[in-house]
């Protein structure tokens, strides 16, 4: 009876495993016409334009926050500090995204610059979905838009 049960479990797992794909970055042009082909569309540089629905105002002593996606890695500038992490999605065509813990330099700036950086970092840590629409990148926490970017390259 045990060999039959083991064979049945093996057959069932072979049917389920392809549906559990995890993908980490990269381009796949074979399905470039699919609307949700995010990973290839994510690659590149993005400039932050909105946090929690509000246009970003960049203080004189800060940089405009940016983010760069490339082959499963994400890096950028959060206003004062540089940051980097990795990301994964459930599949090449999923809206869902998971970031690893972000590493960051530890420089200080003026009050307004540090506030911008804190708001950006807090919002980025809540992101669970992404959507690319032309030269716009929208990041959401559930149904709530938390960050919006414009492509810079």
Order of alpha helices (4+ residues) and beta strands (2+ residues): alpha-alpha-beta-beta-beta-beta-beta-beta-beta-alpha-beta-beta-beta
